[in-house]
Amino acid sequence: MRQPVEQLMKAYQSHLFVAAFNVCKDAEDAKDVVQDTFIQYHTSTKDFTDEQHIRAWLFRVALNRAKDINRSFWRKHKVSLEDYTETLPFTKPADHDLFDAVMQLPEKYHIVIHLFYYEDYRIHEIADILKSAKAT
């Protein structure tokens, strides 16, 4: 027995999200778990006996994926921006304020500014790194 993914998403998406969130303690990770679970169902060739079997399989996959995320290298070594900035060696308070201001910019700007001013890359090198056209 197979059911359409859309039907299963309507029925179980919020329940899977809550279960994943209880394990991950992070909304974005829980959303990823739910998405990965439905992708795995969609690509699976498994034949299910009934809807209860599908439901149990979805929860098992979601909880296992959530546990995998908790064990991942990324999760174990993730540091908040505030904690990271505390470890940076600023010689003057103005340097810290400037860094905070740059980090408030949209990502596409603060990456370029960081590469240019802090890493001493030239504009054409930054364009190569970011796979972007050099502004003229």
N, C-alpha and C positions, 0 to 999 in steps of 0.2 A: 504494500500500500504506500502510495506517495501522495502528498498533498501539495498544492501550489505554495511557493514560498510566500507570496503576498498574503495568503490566508493565514499562514502560520505567524507571519509578522504581526498581523492585526491581533491575533489571539495571545501571543506570548512575548512580544517585544518588551513591554513594560515589566513583566514578571522576570524575564531574563536579566533586564537591566538592574532591577533591585537585587537579585541574587549575586550578580557580578559586582555591584557596588559594595555589597556587604563583605566581599572578599578583598577587593582592590582598594576601597576607601577613596576612590578618585572617579569623578563623573566621566571624564574623558576616556580613561582606561576602560570603564564599564561600557561606554558606547562602542569602543573598539571591540570589546569582547562580544557584544551582541551582534555587531556587523560580521565579525569573523565566524560566529556560530551559524548565522544564516548562509553565509558564503559556503561554509563547509557542508551544510545540508544540501544546498543547491548543487554542489559539485560531487556529492556522494552518490554512489550507486547502490547504497544499502537499501534493502527492501524491508519495510516495517510491517508488523502484524496488525497494528491498530493505532488509533490516535494517542492512546496512553503510552505506547512504545515510542512514538515520535516525541512526545512531550518529555519523557524521561531521558531520551537520547539528547535532546536539545539542552536540557539542564546539565546533563553530565558533561557535554562538550563545553558549555559556557563556564561551568565551575572549574573544569580542568584548564581552560584557557586563562581564566582569571588567576589561578594559582601559578601558571607559567609566567604571567606578567609580573606577579609579586616576586618570583625567583629570578627574574631577568637581571642581567648585568646593569642595564639602564636604570631600572627601578632602584637597585641597591646603591647606585652611585649618583643618583639625581640630587642636585643641590639647588635650593631656591636662589633666585637672583639676589635677594637681600643677603643671604649667607655668603654667596660668592663675592659680592662687592666688599664684604668685611675682610676678606682675605687678600684683597689687592693692596699693594704697597703704594699708597698715595703720599707724596711728600708734602703737598699743601692741601688745605681744605678745598680750595678752588678747583683742584684737579678732580676731587671726588664729586663736586657739584657738576662739573663739566661732564664727567662720565655718566652721572645720573640723567642729565639732560639729553645726552646722545642716546642713551638706552630707551628714552621715552619716544624717540622718533620711530616711524614705521621701520620694520626690519630691513627692507631693501635699502634704506638710507643709512642706518647705523652700521650695517655690515660694510658698506663702502667707506664710510668715515673711519671705521676701525682699521680696515686694511690700509687706507691711505695714510692716516696720521700716526697710528700706533705700530703698524707693521712695516711701514715705509715702502709699500708697493706703489709702482707707477700706474697711471690710469690704464694703459694698455694691458698691464699684467692683471689688474683687477678685472678688466673685461674678459680676459682669458679664464681667470679663476671662476668667475660667475657665469661664463658662457653667454656673454651679453655683448651687444654691439657697443663699440667705443663711441662716446659722444664727441661730436666735432666742435 
